[in-house]
Amino acid sequence: MNDLFLRACKRQRVERTPVWMMRQAGRYLPEYRAIRAKADFLTMCKTPELAAEVTVQPVDIIGVDAAIIFSDILVVPEAMGLHLEMIEAKGPRFLNPVRTQDDIDALRIPDPEKNLRYVMQALETTKRILGKRVPLIGFAGSPWTLAAYMIEGSGGKEWKHTKRMMLDQPELMMALLDKLADSVRLYLEAQLAAGADAIQIFDTWGGVLTPDHYKKFSLEYIHAIVAKLHRNGQPVIVFSKGANHSLKDIADIGADVVGIDWTIDMADAKNQIGEQVALQGNLDPSYLYGSPSAIRREVKSILKKFGKGSGHVFNLGHGIFPDVPVEHARAMVDAVKEESVSFHGS
């Protein structure tokens, strides 16, 4: 197997820096769009053969060093009892948002092997298709990020219902987060058992909180998941977008890799964290609109700022945009593979 990704996550010696992209199985690929034209998004997620096919596409097409299972973080709230709809051009909607104690009491902690079995089947199918070419990453949303969608009923900017509950009814918020932490942990454990070689926790909305509230309502629950997670050496990545104020705290919770967005300098992030964990990131996703030569220049800059040695997984600072040219995504991957060699070895 090409295990560069796994070795880098564990800060072991590598010949070059591994690279993958968040949202790499997605709309920027014509091959993905061809499948998407025949099935809606949730149908793709819930059809293991389709999920596996699109998961493997970026490995074949752009040459990334890891695959990430095609799914969505919101399948967990759906499995807990919420009615999820994916509305074209508008995004996810929960028709029965969580606002009261009764709403929280009505949520079940799902059995992943029953309520989310299609994800496990997608992982198993993908592993067979991949063979030993590259590792496979499983994932879930953080409790805070999932709670924000569940309370609002959709995405948001102000997150008014979520922050109102957090401020006026913190015990209610924490009861929801507790239930979500248990659900996410069981879900991640099931993914590891189904064949995931690593897992990532996406805390997409951690950055909408102040540092104090971030630690209390987001990081504490991610820590609870990581601390109790049953795993057999598989790496855990925590990506908390916009939480650069707490990188050292994130590094202290026991994960193997801390993902960083593009709003912090790679050298600064490494100085904050030191050699404690590996780092993942952090090219600005919008830079993939630039020319291949400009992309290569920015890749070299990040590699230089990380410096020599292992412990770096190259990635974007968030997900790839759907209208990025495929050749630009491939140019980034090629640049990492070619330019990183000089930062490794004796």
Secondary structure by P-SEA (a helix, b strand, c coil): ccaaaaaaaacccccccccccccccccccaaaaaaaaaccaaaaaacaaaaaaaaacccccccccccccccccaaaaaaabbbbbbccccccccccccccaaaaaacccccccccaaaaaaaaaaaaaaacccbbbbbccccaaaaaaaaaaccccccaaaaaaaaaccaaaaaaaaaaaaaaaaaaaaaaaaacccbbbbbccccccccaaaaaaccaaaaaaaaaacccccbbbbbbbccccccaaaaaaccccbbbbcccccaaaaaaacccccccccccccccccccaaaaaaaaaaaaaaacccccbbbbccccccccccaaaaaaaaaaaaccccccccc
